[in-house]
Amino acid sequence: MPRSGQTAARPRSTDPADYQQVARPVAAMAKDFPAGQHIARHLHPRAQLIFAAAGVMLVSTDEGSWAVPPQRAVWMPAGIAHEIRMPGVVAMRTLYVRSDAAARMPARVHVIAVSALLRELILRACALPVLYEERGAAGRLMSLILDEIAALPTLGLDLPMPHDPRLARICRALGADPGSTRTLEEWGREAGGSGRTLARLFVRDTGLTFAAWRQQARLLAALARLAAGEPVTRIALDLGYESPSAFAAMFKRALGAPPSRYLAS
Protein backbone atom coordinates (compact mmCIF):
# COMPACT_ATOMS: atom_id res chain seq x y z
CA MET A 1 0.00 0.00 0.00
CA PRO A 2 1.37 3.49 -0.84
CA ARG A 3 1.80 5.93 2.03
CA SER A 4 -0.67 8.75 2.48
CA GLY A 5 -0.15 11.38 -0.20
CA GLN A 6 1.66 8.95 -2.53
CA THR A 7 0.38 7.11 -5.58
CA ALA A 8 1.25 3.57 -6.58
CA ALA A 9 3.74 3.17 -9.42
CA ARG A 10 1.98 2.70 -12.73
CA PRO A 11 2.58 -0.78 -14.19
CA ARG A 12 4.86 -0.75 -17.22
CA SER A 13 3.13 -1.47 -20.51
CA THR A 14 3.62 -4.84 -22.20
CA ASP A 15 2.04 -3.63 -25.45
CA PRO A 16 4.74 -3.22 -28.14
CA ALA A 17 2.72 -0.45 -29.80
CA ASP A 18 3.38 1.78 -26.78
CA TYR A 19 7.15 1.70 -27.46
CA GLN A 20 7.27 2.58 -31.15
CA GLN A 21 6.98 6.38 -30.82
CA VAL A 22 8.87 6.87 -27.55
CA ALA A 23 11.05 9.97 -27.74
CA ARG A 24 14.24 8.03 -26.99
CA PRO A 25 16.62 6.05 -29.25
CA VAL A 26 16.03 2.80 -27.31
CA ALA A 27 12.86 1.63 -25.56
CA ALA A 28 12.96 -1.51 -23.38
CA MET A 29 10.04 -3.85 -22.64
CA ALA A 30 9.89 -6.90 -20.37
CA LYS A 31 7.22 -9.55 -20.94
CA ASP A 32 6.87 -13.17 -19.87
CA PHE A 33 4.97 -15.84 -21.81
CA PRO A 34 3.51 -19.24 -20.92
CA ALA A 35 4.44 -22.41 -22.77
CA GLY A 36 2.73 -22.72 -26.13
CA GLN A 37 2.26 -18.99 -26.68
CA HIS A 38 2.20 -17.85 -30.32
CA ILE A 39 2.66 -14.21 -31.32
CA ALA A 40 0.99 -13.94 -34.71
CA ARG A 41 2.66 -12.41 -37.74
CA HIS A 42 3.30 -8.69 -37.24
CA LEU A 43 5.90 -5.97 -37.83
CA HIS A 44 7.23 -2.87 -36.08
CA PRO A 45 8.35 0.55 -37.32
CA ARG A 46 11.38 0.21 -35.03
CA ALA A 47 14.15 -2.37 -35.22
CA GLN A 48 14.02 -4.90 -32.43
CA LEU A 49 16.42 -6.95 -30.32
CA ILE A 50 14.44 -9.93 -29.02
CA PHE A 51 16.30 -11.45 -26.05
CA ALA A 52 15.55 -14.78 -24.36
CA ALA A 53 16.48 -14.19 -20.72
CA ALA A 54 15.01 -17.66 -20.10
CA GLY A 55 13.42 -20.22 -22.39
CA VAL A 56 13.55 -20.81 -26.15
CA MET A 57 11.82 -18.79 -28.87
CA LEU A 58 11.32 -19.74 -32.52
CA VAL A 59 11.19 -16.68 -34.79
CA SER A 60 10.03 -16.97 -38.41
CA THR A 61 9.88 -14.63 -41.42
CA ASP A 62 9.36 -15.22 -45.14
CA GLU A 63 13.13 -15.69 -45.46
CA GLY A 64 13.61 -18.38 -42.83
CA SER A 65 13.44 -19.41 -39.19
CA TRP A 66 15.69 -18.72 -36.22
CA ALA A 67 16.04 -20.49 -32.87
CA VAL A 68 16.66 -18.19 -29.91
CA PRO A 69 17.84 -20.25 -26.90
CA PRO A 70 18.59 -18.76 -23.45
CA GLN A 71 21.23 -16.02 -23.46
CA ARG A 72 20.80 -15.50 -27.18
CA ALA A 73 18.93 -12.75 -29.03
CA VAL A 74 17.63 -12.18 -32.52
CA TRP A 75 18.13 -8.86 -34.29
CA MET A 76 14.99 -7.96 -36.27
CA PRO A 77 15.32 -4.94 -38.61
CA ALA A 78 12.38 -2.56 -38.80
CA GLY A 79 9.48 -3.37 -41.09
CA ILE A 80 10.08 -7.15 -41.39
CA ALA A 81 6.97 -9.25 -40.77
CA HIS A 82 7.66 -12.02 -38.27
CA GLU A 83 5.99 -14.40 -35.83
CA ILE A 84 7.25 -15.93 -32.59
CA ARG A 85 6.46 -19.27 -30.96
CA MET A 86 7.29 -20.25 -27.37
CA PRO A 87 7.51 -24.05 -26.95
CA GLY A 88 8.17 -23.55 -23.23
CA VAL A 89 7.94 -20.75 -20.69
CA VAL A 90 9.83 -17.68 -21.95
CA ALA A 91 11.12 -14.51 -20.28
CA MET A 92 11.38 -12.11 -23.22
CA ARG A 93 13.23 -8.81 -22.90
CA THR A 94 12.90 -6.60 -25.97
CA LEU A 95 14.71 -3.45 -27.08
CA TYR A 96 12.99 -1.30 -29.71
CA VAL A 97 15.63 0.75 -31.53
CA ARG A 98 14.86 3.97 -33.43
CA SER A 99 15.95 4.07 -37.08
CA ASP A 100 18.79 6.56 -36.56
CA ALA A 101 20.20 4.49 -33.69
CA ALA A 102 19.92 1.29 -35.76
CA ALA A 103 21.67 2.72 -38.84
CA ARG A 104 24.93 0.81 -38.23
CA MET A 105 23.22 -2.49 -37.47
CA PRO A 106 22.85 -5.33 -40.01
CA ALA A 107 19.99 -5.09 -42.49
CA ARG A 108 19.17 -8.80 -42.15
CA VAL A 109 17.76 -10.93 -39.35
CA HIS A 110 20.37 -12.81 -37.34
CA VAL A 111 20.97 -14.41 -33.93
CA ILE A 112 23.70 -13.08 -31.65
CA ALA A 113 25.38 -14.53 -28.56
CA VAL A 114 24.50 -12.21 -25.68
CA SER A 115 27.55 -11.47 -23.56
CA ALA A 116 27.31 -11.32 -19.77
CA LEU A 117 27.72 -7.56 -20.03
CA LEU A 118 24.94 -7.13 -22.59
CA ARG A 119 22.61 -9.36 -20.56
CA GLU A 120 22.99 -7.16 -17.49
CA LEU A 121 22.62 -4.01 -19.57
CA ILE A 122 19.37 -5.27 -21.12
CA LEU A 123 17.93 -6.21 -17.72
CA ARG A 124 18.92 -2.80 -16.35
CA ALA A 125 17.36 -1.06 -19.36
CA CYS A 126 14.05 -2.81 -18.66
CA ALA A 127 14.09 -1.37 -15.13
CA LEU A 128 14.75 2.24 -16.22
CA PRO A 129 11.98 4.77 -16.87
CA VAL A 130 10.77 4.68 -20.47
CA LEU A 131 11.62 8.39 -20.76
CA TYR A 132 15.08 8.06 -19.24
CA GLU A 133 17.51 10.98 -19.05
CA GLU A 134 19.44 10.88 -22.33
CA ARG A 135 22.28 13.10 -21.08
CA GLY A 136 22.83 11.12 -17.90
CA ALA A 137 23.92 7.64 -16.87
CA ALA A 138 20.85 6.01 -18.45
CA GLY A 139 21.64 7.55 -21.83
CA ARG A 140 25.22 6.30 -21.62
CA LEU A 141 23.94 2.82 -20.72
CA MET A 142 21.72 2.77 -23.82
CA SER A 143 24.64 3.87 -26.00
CA LEU A 144 26.76 1.06 -24.57
CA ILE A 145 23.98 -1.42 -25.39
CA LEU A 146 24.05 -0.35 -29.03
CA ASP A 147 27.85 -0.70 -29.12
CA GLU A 148 27.62 -4.23 -27.71
CA ILE A 149 24.94 -5.33 -30.17
CA ALA A 150 27.02 -4.11 -33.10
CA ALA A 151 30.17 -5.87 -31.85
CA LEU A 152 28.85 -9.33 -30.93
CA PRO A 153 29.27 -12.29 -33.30
CA THR A 154 26.46 -13.86 -35.30
CA LEU A 155 25.43 -17.45 -34.49
CA GLY A 156 24.38 -20.08 -37.03
CA LEU A 157 20.94 -20.76 -35.59
CA ASP A 158 19.01 -19.89 -38.73
CA LEU A 159 17.16 -22.03 -41.23
CA PRO A 160 16.99 -20.18 -44.57
CA MET A 161 14.01 -20.88 -46.81
CA PRO A 162 14.68 -21.45 -50.53
CA HIS A 163 12.89 -19.50 -53.26
CA ASP A 164 12.59 -22.35 -55.76
CA PRO A 165 9.02 -23.74 -55.39
CA ARG A 166 10.21 -27.36 -55.57
CA LEU A 167 12.71 -26.84 -52.78
CA ALA A 168 10.19 -24.84 -50.76
CA ARG A 169 7.80 -27.81 -50.95
CA ILE A 170 10.52 -30.18 -49.72
CA CYS A 171 11.51 -27.82 -46.91
CA ARG A 172 7.94 -27.39 -45.71
CA ALA A 173 7.59 -31.17 -45.55
CA LEU A 174 10.88 -31.49 -43.65
CA GLY A 175 9.83 -28.71 -41.30
CA ALA A 176 6.76 -30.76 -40.44
CA ASP A 177 8.79 -34.00 -40.18
CA PRO A 178 12.50 -33.20 -39.63
CA GLY A 179 13.16 -36.84 -38.74
CA SER A 180 12.47 -37.98 -42.30
CA THR A 181 15.35 -39.98 -43.79
CA ARG A 182 14.22 -39.70 -47.42
CA THR A 183 17.05 -38.92 -49.83
CA LEU A 184 17.05 -35.94 -52.16
CA GLU A 185 16.49 -38.33 -55.08
CA GLU A 186 13.36 -39.63 -53.37
CA TRP A 187 12.14 -36.12 -52.70
CA GLY A 188 12.86 -35.23 -56.32
CA ARG A 189 10.53 -37.90 -57.66
CA GLU A 190 7.71 -36.26 -55.72
CA ALA A 191 8.65 -32.58 -56.12
CA GLY A 192 9.88 -32.79 -59.72
CA GLY A 193 13.58 -32.64 -60.58
CA SER A 194 16.63 -34.85 -60.38
CA GLY A 195 18.62 -35.17 -57.19
CA ARG A 196 21.61 -33.50 -58.86
CA THR A 197 19.54 -30.50 -59.96
CA LEU A 198 17.90 -30.10 -56.55
CA ALA A 199 21.26 -30.39 -54.78
CA ARG A 200 22.65 -27.54 -56.88
CA LEU A 201 19.57 -25.41 -56.23
CA PHE A 202 19.77 -26.03 -52.47
CA VAL A 203 23.25 -24.52 -52.32
CA ARG A 204 22.24 -21.64 -54.59
CA ASP A 205 19.11 -20.72 -52.64
CA THR A 206 20.16 -21.41 -49.04
CA GLY A 207 23.96 -21.56 -48.98
CA LEU A 208 23.64 -25.04 -47.46
CA THR A 209 23.72 -28.55 -48.84
CA PHE A 210 20.55 -30.61 -48.47
CA ALA A 211 22.16 -32.65 -45.66
CA ALA A 212 23.28 -29.51 -43.81
CA TRP A 213 19.83 -27.91 -44.17
CA ARG A 214 18.12 -31.02 -42.81
CA GLN A 215 20.53 -31.18 -39.89
CA GLN A 216 19.81 -27.53 -39.11
CA ALA A 217 16.07 -28.23 -39.23
CA ARG A 218 16.60 -31.06 -36.77
CA LEU A 219 18.66 -28.84 -34.47
CA LEU A 220 15.97 -26.15 -34.32
CA ALA A 221 13.29 -28.77 -33.74
CA ALA A 222 15.39 -30.30 -30.96
CA LEU A 223 15.77 -26.93 -29.20
CA ALA A 224 12.02 -26.41 -29.24
CA ARG A 225 11.30 -29.88 -27.88
CA LEU A 226 13.97 -29.63 -25.19
CA ALA A 227 12.43 -26.34 -24.08
CA ALA A 228 9.07 -28.10 -23.85
CA GLY A 229 10.62 -30.65 -21.47
CA GLU A 230 10.69 -33.71 -23.73
CA PRO A 231 13.27 -36.42 -22.92
CA VAL A 232 16.45 -36.50 -24.98
CA THR A 233 16.04 -40.15 -26.03
CA ARG A 234 12.61 -39.56 -27.54
CA ILE A 235 13.80 -36.44 -29.36
CA ALA A 236 16.83 -38.26 -30.77
CA LEU A 237 14.84 -41.19 -32.15
CA ASP A 238 12.03 -39.01 -33.50
CA LEU A 239 14.56 -36.88 -35.37
CA GLY A 240 16.05 -39.84 -37.20
CA TYR A 241 19.21 -40.48 -35.17
CA GLU A 242 20.29 -44.06 -34.56
CA SER A 243 20.98 -43.43 -30.89
CA PRO A 244 20.84 -40.65 -28.27
CA SER A 245 24.64 -40.53 -28.30
CA ALA A 246 24.71 -39.77 -32.04
CA PHE A 247 22.17 -36.99 -31.50
CA ALA A 248 24.12 -35.61 -28.54
CA ALA A 249 27.33 -35.54 -30.59
CA MET A 250 25.63 -33.51 -33.35
CA PHE A 251 24.10 -31.16 -30.79
CA LYS A 252 27.43 -30.59 -29.03
CA ARG A 253 29.24 -29.89 -32.33
CA ALA A 254 26.63 -27.27 -33.20
CA LEU A 255 26.12 -25.58 -29.84
CA GLY A 256 29.14 -26.46 -27.72
CA ALA A 257 27.35 -28.51 -25.06
CA PRO A 258 25.31 -31.73 -24.98
CA PRO A 259 21.51 -31.33 -24.87
CA SER A 260 21.30 -32.47 -21.25
CA ARG A 261 23.38 -29.45 -20.16
CA TYR A 262 22.68 -26.85 -22.83
CA LEU A 263 19.44 -25.30 -21.62
CA ALA A 264 20.46 -25.58 -17.96
CA SER A 265 23.69 -23.71 -18.66
C-alpha positions as CSV (number, residue, x, y, z in Angstrom):
1,M,0.0,0.0,0.0
2,P,1.4,3.5,-0.8
3,R,1.8,5.9,2.0
4,S,-0.7,8.7,2.5
5,G,-0.2,11.4,-0.2
6,Q,1.7,8.9,-2.5
7,T,0.4,7.1,-5.6
8,A,1.2,3.6,-6.6
9,A,3.7,3.2,-9.4
10,R,2.0,2.7,-12.7
11,P,2.6,-0.8,-14.2
12,R,4.9,-0.7,-17.2
13,S,3.1,-1.5,-20.5
14,T,3.6,-4.8,-22.2
15,D,2.0,-3.6,-25.5
16,P,4.7,-3.2,-28.1
17,A,2.7,-0.4,-29.8
18,D,3.4,1.8,-26.8
19,Y,7.1,1.7,-27.5
20,Q,7.3,2.6,-31.1
21,Q,7.0,6.4,-30.8
22,V,8.9,6.9,-27.5
23,A,11.1,10.0,-27.7
24,R,14.2,8.0,-27.0
25,P,16.6,6.0,-29.2
26,V,16.0,2.8,-27.3
27,A,12.9,1.6,-25.6
28,A,13.0,-1.5,-23.4
29,M,10.0,-3.8,-22.6
30,A,9.9,-6.9,-20.4
31,K,7.2,-9.5,-20.9
32,D,6.9,-13.2,-19.9
33,F,5.0,-15.8,-21.8
34,P,3.5,-19.2,-20.9
35,A,4.4,-22.4,-22.8
36,G,2.7,-22.7,-26.1
37,Q,2.3,-19.0,-26.7
38,H,2.2,-17.9,-30.3
39,I,2.7,-14.2,-31.3
40,A,1.0,-13.9,-34.7
41,R,2.7,-12.4,-37.7
42,H,3.3,-8.7,-37.2
43,L,5.9,-6.0,-37.8
44,H,7.2,-2.9,-36.1
45,P,8.4,0.6,-37.3
46,R,11.4,0.2,-35.0
47,A,14.1,-2.4,-35.2
48,Q,14.0,-4.9,-32.4
49,L,16.4,-7.0,-30.3
50,I,14.4,-9.9,-29.0
51,F,16.3,-11.5,-26.0
52,A,15.6,-14.8,-24.4
53,A,16.5,-14.2,-20.7
54,A,15.0,-17.7,-20.1
55,G,13.4,-20.2,-22.4
56,V,13.6,-20.8,-26.1
57,M,11.8,-18.8,-28.9
58,L,11.3,-19.7,-32.5
59,V,11.2,-16.7,-34.8
60,S,10.0,-17.0,-38.4
61,T,9.9,-14.6,-41.4
62,D,9.4,-15.2,-45.1
63,E,13.1,-15.7,-45.5
64,G,13.6,-18.4,-42.8
65,S,13.4,-19.4,-39.2
66,W,15.7,-18.7,-36.2
67,A,16.0,-20.5,-32.9
68,V,16.7,-18.2,-29.9
69,P,17.8,-20.2,-26.9
70,P,18.6,-18.8,-23.5
71,Q,21.2,-16.0,-23.5
72,R,20.8,-15.5,-27.2
73,A,18.9,-12.8,-29.0
74,V,17.6,-12.2,-32.5
75,W,18.1,-8.9,-34.3
76,M,15.0,-8.0,-36.3
77,P,15.3,-4.9,-38.6
78,A,12.4,-2.6,-38.8
79,G,9.5,-3.4,-41.1
80,I,10.1,-7.1,-41.4
81,A,7.0,-9.2,-40.8
82,H,7.7,-12.0,-38.3
83,E,6.0,-14.4,-35.8
84,I,7.3,-15.9,-32.6
85,R,6.5,-19.3,-31.0
86,M,7.3,-20.2,-27.4
87,P,7.5,-24.0,-27.0
88,G,8.2,-23.6,-23.2
89,V,7.9,-20.8,-20.7
90,V,9.8,-17.7,-21.9
91,A,11.1,-14.5,-20.3
92,M,11.4,-12.1,-23.2
93,R,13.2,-8.8,-22.9
94,T,12.9,-6.6,-26.0
95,L,14.7,-3.5,-27.1
96,Y,13.0,-1.3,-29.7
97,V,15.6,0.8,-31.5
98,R,14.9,4.0,-33.4
99,S,15.9,4.1,-37.1
100,D,18.8,6.6,-36.6
101,A,20.2,4.5,-33.7
102,A,19.9,1.3,-35.8
103,A,21.7,2.7,-38.8
104,R,24.9,0.8,-38.2
105,M,23.2,-2.5,-37.5
106,P,22.8,-5.3,-40.0
107,A,20.0,-5.1,-42.5
108,R,19.2,-8.8,-42.2
109,V,17.8,-10.9,-39.3
110,H,20.4,-12.8,-37.3
111,V,21.0,-14.4,-33.9
112,I,23.7,-13.1,-31.7
113,A,25.4,-14.5,-28.6
114,V,24.5,-12.2,-25.7
115,S,27.5,-11.5,-23.6
116,A,27.3,-11.3,-19.8
117,L,27.7,-7.6,-20.0
118,L,24.9,-7.1,-22.6
119,R,22.6,-9.4,-20.6
120,E,23.0,-7.2,-17.5
121,L,22.6,-4.0,-19.6
122,I,19.4,-5.3,-21.1
123,L,17.9,-6.2,-17.7
124,R,18.9,-2.8,-16.4
125,A,17.4,-1.1,-19.4
126,C,14.1,-2.8,-18.7
127,A,14.1,-1.4,-15.1
128,L,14.7,2.2,-16.2
129,P,12.0,4.8,-16.9
130,V,10.8,4.7,-20.5
131,L,11.6,8.4,-20.8
132,Y,15.1,8.1,-19.2
133,E,17.5,11.0,-19.0
134,E,19.4,10.9,-22.3
135,R,22.3,13.1,-21.1
136,G,22.8,11.1,-17.9
137,A,23.9,7.6,-16.9
138,A,20.9,6.0,-18.4
139,G,21.6,7.5,-21.8
140,R,25.2,6.3,-21.6
141,L,23.9,2.8,-20.7
142,M,21.7,2.8,-23.8
143,S,24.6,3.9,-26.0
144,L,26.8,1.1,-24.6
145,I,24.0,-1.4,-25.4
146,L,24.0,-0.3,-29.0
147,D,27.9,-0.7,-29.1
148,E,27.6,-4.2,-27.7
149,I,24.9,-5.3,-30.2
150,A,27.0,-4.1,-33.1
151,A,30.2,-5.9,-31.9
152,L,28.8,-9.3,-30.9
153,P,29.3,-12.3,-33.3
154,T,26.5,-13.9,-35.3
155,L,25.4,-17.5,-34.5
156,G,24.4,-20.1,-37.0
157,L,20.9,-20.8,-35.6
158,D,19.0,-19.9,-38.7
159,L,17.2,-22.0,-41.2
160,P,17.0,-20.2,-44.6
161,M,14.0,-20.9,-46.8
162,P,14.7,-21.4,-50.5
163,H,12.9,-19.5,-53.3
164,D,12.6,-22.4,-55.8
165,P,9.0,-23.7,-55.4
166,R,10.2,-27.4,-55.6
167,L,12.7,-26.8,-52.8
168,A,10.2,-24.8,-50.8
169,R,7.8,-27.8,-51.0
170,I,10.5,-30.2,-49.7
171,C,11.5,-27.8,-46.9
172,R,7.9,-27.4,-45.7
173,A,7.6,-31.2,-45.6
174,L,10.9,-31.5,-43.6
175,G,9.8,-28.7,-41.3
176,A,6.8,-30.8,-40.4
177,D,8.8,-34.0,-40.2
178,P,12.5,-33.2,-39.6
179,G,13.2,-36.8,-38.7
180,S,12.5,-38.0,-42.3
181,T,15.3,-40.0,-43.8
182,R,14.2,-39.7,-47.4
183,T,17.0,-38.9,-49.8
184,L,17.1,-35.9,-52.2
185,E,16.5,-38.3,-55.1
186,E,13.4,-39.6,-53.4
187,W,12.1,-36.1,-52.7
188,G,12.9,-35.2,-56.3
189,R,10.5,-37.9,-57.7
190,E,7.7,-36.3,-55.7
191,A,8.6,-32.6,-56.1
192,G,9.9,-32.8,-59.7
193,G,13.6,-32.6,-60.6
194,S,16.6,-34.8,-60.4
195,G,18.6,-35.2,-57.2
196,R,21.6,-33.5,-58.9
197,T,19.5,-30.5,-60.0
198,L,17.9,-30.1,-56.6
199,A,21.3,-30.4,-54.8
200,R,22.7,-27.5,-56.9
201,L,19.6,-25.4,-56.2
202,F,19.8,-26.0,-52.5
203,V,23.3,-24.5,-52.3
204,R,22.2,-21.6,-54.6
205,D,19.1,-20.7,-52.6
206,T,20.2,-21.4,-49.0
207,G,24.0,-21.6,-49.0
208,L,23.6,-25.0,-47.5
209,T,23.7,-28.5,-48.8
210,F,20.6,-30.6,-48.5
211,A,22.2,-32.6,-45.7
212,A,23.3,-29.5,-43.8
213,W,19.8,-27.9,-44.2
214,R,18.1,-31.0,-42.8
215,Q,20.5,-31.2,-39.9
216,Q,19.8,-27.5,-39.1
217,A,16.1,-28.2,-39.2
218,R,16.6,-31.1,-36.8
219,L,18.7,-28.8,-34.5
220,L,16.0,-26.1,-34.3
221,A,13.3,-28.8,-33.7
222,A,15.4,-30.3,-31.0
223,L,15.8,-26.9,-29.2
224,A,12.0,-26.4,-29.2
225,R,11.3,-29.9,-27.9
226,L,14.0,-29.6,-25.2
227,A,12.4,-26.3,-24.1
228,A,9.1,-28.1,-23.9
229,G,10.6,-30.7,-21.5
230,E,10.7,-33.7,-23.7
231,P,13.3,-36.4,-22.9
232,V,16.5,-36.5,-25.0
233,T,16.0,-40.1,-26.0
234,R,12.6,-39.6,-27.5
235,I,13.8,-36.4,-29.4
236,A,16.8,-38.3,-30.8
237,L,14.8,-41.2,-32.2
238,D,12.0,-39.0,-33.5
239,L,14.6,-36.9,-35.4
240,G,16.1,-39.8,-37.2
241,Y,19.2,-40.5,-35.2
242,E,20.3,-44.1,-34.6
243,S,21.0,-43.4,-30.9
244,P,20.8,-40.7,-28.3
245,S,24.6,-40.5,-28.3
246,A,24.7,-39.8,-32.0
247,F,22.2,-37.0,-31.5
248,A,24.1,-35.6,-28.5
249,A,27.3,-35.5,-30.6
250,M,25.6,-33.5,-33.3
251,F,24.1,-31.2,-30.8
252,K,27.4,-30.6,-29.0
253,R,29.2,-29.9,-32.3
254,A,26.6,-27.3,-33.2
255,L,26.1,-25.6,-29.8
256,G,29.1,-26.5,-27.7
257,A,27.4,-28.5,-25.1
258,P,25.3,-31.7,-25.0
259,P,21.5,-31.3,-24.9
260,S,21.3,-32.5,-21.3
261,R,23.4,-29.5,-20.2
262,Y,22.7,-26.8,-22.8
263,L,19.4,-25.3,-21.6
264,A,20.5,-25.6,-18.0
265,S,23.7,-23.7,-18.7
